[in-house]
Amino acid sequence: MPALNAKPKGIRSCLFGVSRLSLFPCISRGTSGTLPHVFQGESDVDQTRLELVRGTLDILILKSLIWGPRHGYAITSLIRRHSGDALLVEEGTLYPALWRLENKGLLAAEWGLSENNRKAKFYRLTAEGRRQLRQEVKTWEAYAAAVTKVLGATRPELPGEMA
């Protein structure tokens, strides 16, 4: 008999109807069609699954470009460093997201040379990308505040009580 919390193969878990991308504790790059993965560091999230709500990658990419143009590897490195080595975005996930954001007009791209003299495509935020980032940050902050209220509750609200 399967465990009560086991999910059937091929079924993605959902949080309030939003599909999630799972982050598993492993490191692999360059595999087309793969999901972002956890880069395990020394923290209390070791040996656990982190999950990234769909759409999170877009805001992380936009945020990584707020300080100026970057190529793909520099974007993934910044996300990894700023997450305390908890998030590793694979190339197979990053480049479709960059392409999608570029097609939406949120990013612009041009070819140049990387730090090690290799040809690389550099992405930068457009004015629309900056506006989108500001809006997404407000949405995430409101979401995080609401979740924090629920997680911080010390007793159930009684009927007729106001919070």
Stockholm file with secondary structure:
# STOCKHOLM 1.0

chainA/1-163         MPALNAKPKGIRSCLFGVSRLSLFPCISRGTSGTLPHVFQGESDVDQTRLELVRGTLDILILKSLIWGPRHGYAITSLIRRHSGDALLVEEGTLYPALWRLENKGLLAAEWGLSENNRKAKFYRLTAEGRRQLRQEVKTWEAYAAAVTKVLGATRPELPGEMA
#=GR chainA/1-163 SS CCCTTCCCTTCCCEETTEEEEEECBCCCCSCTTCCCEECCCSSTTTTSCEEEETTHHHHHHHHHTTTSCEEHHHHHHHHHHHTTSCEECCHHHHHHHHHHHHHTTSEEEEEEECTTSCEEEEEEECHHHHHHHHHHHHHHHHHHHHHHHHHTCCSCCCTTCCC
#=GC SS_cons         CCCTTCCCTTCCCEETTEEEEEECBCCCCSCTTCCCEECCCSSTTTTSCEEEETTHHHHHHHHHTTTSCEEHHHHHHHHHHHTTSCEECCHHHHHHHHHHHHHTTSEEEEEEECTTSCEEEEEEECHHHHHHHHHHHHHHHHHHHHHHHHHTCCSCCCTTCCC
//
